[in-house]
């Protein structure tokens, strides 16, 4: 004795449900805010007490928000490369807000390992001793599932003008 399936969905019904779900998802994606990227500048670097054979620095970032809504964050991460090689990394559980059309300073403690210092010195010995060093900063401000804001910046340190 076989029992017929009376509540089995029909193929046209499944297609209609899938089309409705797709339309809802596309509408949700379209409603996400169109945000401009944050502007990040290194505002300063200060020395911190180190431990063993590592150097500790506090990197101060000036974060500018060119958007109409504030950016809340609950942590930050940073990687600093010098001449194409990793120099320092750091994280902070500092929380705060970058106001709409405003700016704030975020301080992230970073660690420079002895191995990274040796790599930089070796790179200087192999280079043509140019007075300029290229740096690159990558990081993120953690803001939850859809609020995390990644950033990057790069520039040149001109050592010929150093006192």
C-alpha positions as CSV (number, residue, x, y, z in Angstrom):
1,X,0.0,0.0,0.0
2,X,1.5,3.3,-1.0
3,X,0.5,6.7,0.4
4,X,0.4,9.5,-2.2
5,X,2.3,12.7,-1.4
6,X,-0.4,15.4,-1.2
7,X,1.8,18.2,0.1
8,X,4.6,17.8,-2.3
9,X,5.5,21.2,-3.8
10,X,5.1,21.7,-7.5
11,X,8.0,22.7,-9.7
12,X,6.4,26.0,-10.7
13,X,5.8,26.7,-7.0
14,X,9.5,26.1,-6.3
15,X,10.6,28.4,-9.1
16,X,8.3,31.2,-7.9
17,X,9.7,30.8,-4.3
18,X,13.3,30.9,-5.6
19,X,12.6,34.0,-7.7
20,X,11.0,35.8,-4.8
21,X,13.9,34.9,-2.5
22,X,16.4,36.1,-5.1
23,X,14.5,39.4,-5.5
24,X,14.5,39.9,-1.7
25,X,18.2,39.3,-1.5
26,X,19.0,41.6,-4.4
27,X,16.9,44.3,-2.8
28,X,18.7,43.9,0.5
29,X,22.1,44.2,-1.3
30,X,20.9,47.3,-3.1
31,X,19.8,48.9,0.2
32,X,23.3,48.7,1.7
33,X,24.8,52.1,2.1
34,X,27.1,53.4,-0.5
35,X,30.1,54.5,1.6
36,X,33.3,56.2,0.6
37,X,36.5,54.7,2.0
38,X,38.0,56.1,5.1
39,X,41.0,58.3,4.8
40,X,43.9,57.1,6.9
41,X,47.2,58.9,7.6
42,X,50.0,58.0,10.0
43,X,49.9,60.9,12.5
44,X,52.8,59.8,14.6
45,X,54.9,57.0,16.0
46,X,56.0,56.9,19.6
47,X,58.3,54.4,21.5
48,X,56.8,52.0,24.0
49,X,58.7,49.8,26.5
50,X,59.9,46.7,24.7
51,X,60.3,43.1,25.9
52,X,63.4,41.1,25.1
53,X,64.6,41.4,21.5
54,X,61.6,43.3,20.2
55,X,60.8,46.9,19.6
56,X,57.4,48.2,20.6
57,X,55.9,51.3,19.0
58,X,52.5,53.1,19.3
59,X,51.3,54.1,15.8
60,X,48.8,56.9,15.8
61,X,46.5,56.9,12.8
62,X,44.3,59.9,11.9
63,X,41.1,58.4,10.6
64,X,38.8,60.7,8.6
65,X,35.2,59.7,7.7
66,X,33.9,61.4,4.5
67,X,30.4,59.8,5.0
68,X,27.1,60.9,6.4
69,X,27.0,58.2,9.0
70,X,29.3,57.6,12.0
71,X,31.7,54.6,12.0
72,X,31.7,52.6,15.2
73,X,34.6,50.2,15.8
74,X,35.4,47.8,18.6
75,X,39.0,46.9,17.6
76,X,41.8,47.6,15.2
77,X,44.6,45.7,13.4
78,X,47.6,47.1,11.6
79,X,50.4,45.9,9.4
80,X,53.3,48.2,8.5
81,X,55.6,47.2,5.5
82,X,58.9,49.0,4.7
83,X,60.5,48.6,1.3
84,X,58.2,45.7,0.5
85,X,58.9,43.7,3.6
86,X,56.9,43.4,6.8
87,X,58.3,45.5,9.6
88,X,55.6,45.6,12.3
89,X,52.2,44.3,13.2
90,X,49.8,45.1,15.9
91,X,46.2,44.9,17.3
92,X,44.2,46.9,19.7
93,X,40.9,46.3,21.4
94,X,40.2,50.0,21.7
95,X,36.6,50.9,20.9
96,X,35.3,54.2,19.6
97,X,33.5,56.2,16.9
98,X,34.6,58.2,13.9
99,X,31.9,60.8,13.7
100,X,30.1,61.6,10.4
101,X,32.2,64.0,8.3
102,X,34.7,64.0,11.2
103,X,38.0,62.5,12.3
104,X,39.6,60.8,15.3
105,X,43.0,59.5,16.3
106,X,43.4,55.7,16.8
107,X,46.5,54.4,18.6
108,X,47.6,50.9,17.8
109,X,50.6,49.3,19.6
110,X,52.8,47.4,17.2
111,X,55.7,45.0,17.6
112,X,58.9,45.0,15.5
113,X,60.7,41.7,15.9
114,X,64.4,41.3,15.8
115,X,64.1,39.2,12.7
116,X,62.3,41.9,10.8
117,X,65.0,44.4,11.8
118,X,67.6,42.1,10.4
119,X,65.7,41.8,7.1
120,X,65.5,45.5,6.8
121,X,69.2,45.9,7.5
122,X,70.0,43.2,4.9
123,X,67.8,44.9,2.4
124,X,69.6,48.2,3.0
125,X,72.9,46.5,2.4
126,X,71.7,45.0,-0.9
127,X,70.1,48.2,-2.1
128,X,71.6,51.2,-3.8
129,X,71.4,53.2,-0.6
130,X,68.6,55.5,-1.8
131,X,67.6,58.1,0.7
132,X,63.9,57.3,0.4
133,X,62.0,54.3,1.9
134,X,58.6,53.2,0.7
135,X,56.1,52.3,3.3
136,X,52.7,50.7,3.2
137,X,50.1,50.4,5.9
138,X,47.2,47.9,5.8
139,X,44.6,47.4,8.5
140,X,41.0,47.3,9.6
141,X,38.6,48.9,12.1
142,X,36.4,46.1,13.4
143,X,32.7,47.0,13.3
144,X,30.8,43.7,13.3
145,X,29.4,41.6,10.5
146,X,28.8,44.4,7.9
147,X,30.6,47.3,9.7
148,X,34.3,46.3,9.4
149,X,36.2,48.9,7.4
150,X,39.5,47.9,5.8
151,X,42.1,50.5,4.9
152,X,45.5,50.9,3.3
153,X,47.9,53.7,2.5
154,X,51.3,54.1,1.2
155,X,54.0,56.7,0.9
156,X,57.7,57.5,1.0
157,X,59.9,58.5,3.8
158,X,62.5,60.9,2.4
159,X,65.6,60.4,4.6
160,X,67.7,63.0,2.7
161,X,65.7,65.7,4.5
162,X,66.2,64.2,8.0
163,X,68.2,66.3,10.4
